Amino acid sequence: MDELEKATDHFNEDRILGQGGHGTVYKGMLGEGRIIAVKKSNKLEEGQREEFINEVVIMSQINHRNILKLLGCCLETDVPLLVYEFIPNGTLSHHIHNPSEEFPITWKMRLQIASDSARALAYLHSSTSTLIFHRDIKSSNILLDDKYRAKLSDFGTSRSVAIDQTHVVTRVMGTFGYMDPEYFQSHQFTEKSDVYSFGVVLVELLTGQKAVRAASEEDRSLTSWFLSHMENSCVLDIIDSQILPEGSKEEFLAIADLAKRCLSLDGKKRPTMKEVLLEIEGVLSLHVPQKSDLVKPTTEQVFVGTSKSVSSSSFSLESRALDSTELSLSFNSR
């Protein structure tokens, strides 16, 4: 705890990176100069403490380059602390809705961010030992690194289930504007609920509009506004003017059609995240030089990431996956 207090200058307000319902995130620097992000949770009741344990258990199972890495956790205080790698360029939401004239997020960058995010979700849904539902996909939970590549974050409400389990029944949680209507009605969350939320992010990338539009707008729901333009075959009229000169009509229509299928009210008709990834990469490939054009071709792994652990007297997370029993014991050891 002393080390984390020193790293964040005693959780100085000037170090705040962001605030949310679950807590506040501070920028910190360890003794060896490594920059970190420290999430200081709000005062937790016993049930909320279980959510914290759940997040650490799930994050300890994940190892992927497009998912934010949990470096450790501090169990020495009443208020839990999570230590993450520091991601310098903030959230996708900020860059879309508060665009920079000096460095705008181009159409090619948006396609790459969509691909990175879809790759992370496909990994969670099919490439881990258990099936992981994220349950809060939104543009503000997609972080951008120094090369503007995406990192999926915030697993506070995520659920890990057996591979043969199709859904979880929970009280409705999520963010208005991104929530699957089917889940809202049935309380049954499936992998296709994540797909729906990702469809909303795709519409944000296409239009530059927020999931819940301004009060002055006639149609405040981004999804219904988008789908009405799709039905009237005039979706090109609502493409973000910033990216309109950068892509072809065919590219915009391909991503718009993909978003429409992700937003189907019938979850069974939505594509899987693997299918979503393949379609996005098909469009992205039009903007990427072919390997034959490169001097030194490189190979990328689709569903594998690497991480380095941080060792400290104050916080640690073993490289192996922890189960909830082990974590509960260590959490209550004091």
Secondary structure, 3 states (H helix, E strand, C coil): CHHHHHHCCCCCHHHEEEECCCEEEEEEECCCCCEEEEEEECCCCHHHHHHHHHHHHHHHCCCCCCECCEEEEECCCCCCEEEEECCCCCEHHHHHHCCCCCCCCCHHHHHHHHHHHHHHHHHHHHCCCCEEECCCCCHHHEEECCCCCEEECCCCCCEEECCCCCCEECCCCCCCCCCCHHHHHHCEECHHHHHHHHHHHHHHHHHCCCCECCCCCCCCEHHHHHHHHHHCCCHHHHCCCCCCCCCCHHHHHHHHHHHHHHCCCCHHHCCCHHHHHHHHHHHHHHHCCCHHHCCCCCCCCCCCCCCCCCCCCCCCCCCCCCCHHHHHHHHCCC
